[in-house]
Amino acid sequence: MARPNLRAVFALGLAATFVVGACSQSSTGVDAPLAGEVTVFAASSLVDAFGRIGNELREANPDARINLNFGSSSTLATQITNGAPADVFASADEINMQKIVNASLANGAPTEFASNRLEIAVAAGNPKKVSTLADLARRDVVLVIAAPSVPAGQYALQALAKAGVAANPVSQEIDVRAVLNKVILGEADAGIVYVSDVKSAGARVTGVDIPDQHQVIAHYPIRLRHLARGAASARGLWFLAAVRPERPPILIATLAIVAVGFFVLPLVGLLARAPWQTAISDLTTTEALTALRLSFVVSLAATALFGRRGLFGPVLEAIGIRVPFTTFGAILAATFVAMPFLVLTVEAGLRSMDRRYEDAARTLGAGRWLVFRRVTLPLIAPSVFAGAVLSWARALGEFGATITFAGNLPGTTQTLPLAVYIALETRPEVAIMLSLVLLAVALAILVVMRDRYLRAF
């Protein structure tokens, strides 16, 4: 007897387990063993439900390989239309699923398999006493929502509009799970998420219901692709989709290869010249270990010191100063990440400097400050300039620390990399132009700094 189609079974599991707003116990209803591989692209609000279904299928079928990829529906739709190999796509809205259909990447119409409701997630115990959507407009409530480019953000704005509430979120996160995490970590007082998200967080958050007149229902469509040629036909497969990414233009492909070579060749040269025989001893020197410890300290210091639950965060907030979700917070995050480039470059300049000039100046009666200002600083000026340029370039491309500490709010904390990420979901052509700007800056820096890396060869 032929083995059942793994994609079909995953679909059957979804149909059997999902109820309105949440997921109950799963049961695939298939006794025969499964084999093969399935790649699932699903909205971030489905992390817990799909994760549970995937784990149960893995335990029951050791030969089955299930790959789960979660993110905002708009991001996943963009990835699929650009050729990502998705066998199952479950979207949190119909708009992004329609992008797949419009791109001729699906045969047949998607099937709605679940729905969800919005809910306000607040800190455990609801210390701010949030009871309605109107409370989210209070000045003492720090609100975060998802970006308008993702379904959860669109639904949140629709719910606020229905309630006639003019709330001012401090950040627009990249997906609904990021909103939930901000509330769990105490960086935000409230966030508009799905009912399933509040349930998955358990006692870490408290849910505040949104009344039906202000409610927005999220509909979850799904599409599937057949397993392979010759595979057993599947009962319960709602439709088949053939993923056929278009071939990129030859000119674009050629330019891409040249660009990759431009960055790969210097890397190959560095790898060829690296002293691999002494690599372990070089990496375990006191200087290297100290730099590693400094990197860990720097990466945690911003949140640990200035976060809303950090050492100084509550004190600053008590006197009306808030660092997270502000322009200063974005500057602070970029500085923490970029400053090691300046420190290490200046340190290298100090190590290579001829100290005899300083000694000569001291013998002539110059004091420490005069020696530093008239001798040391001019000698290390090239290193200071190089470190400043590298730090600026690193800060310009900063993404992770900014979205984590300062959030994403256009005009306040949204940096160029964040704008590229958001634009990829709605206006890819804008994202491409912004990426070209970043690329031009990187090339300009390489040209300016060419003397430093050319001397290594």
Helices and strands as residue ranges (DSSP letters): H 6-17, E 18-19, E 22-23, E 36-43, G 44-46, H 47-60, E 64-71, H 73-81, E 88-90, H 94-102, E 111-116, E 118-123, G 133-137, E 143-146, H 151-163, E 171-173, H 176-184, E 190-194, H 195-201, G 202-204, E 205-209, G 212-214, E 218-224, H 250-273, G 276-278, H 279-283, H 286-306, H 313-318, H 327-352, H 356-363, H 368-371, I 372-376, H 377-396, H 400-401, I 402-406, H 416-426, H 428-448, H 450-454
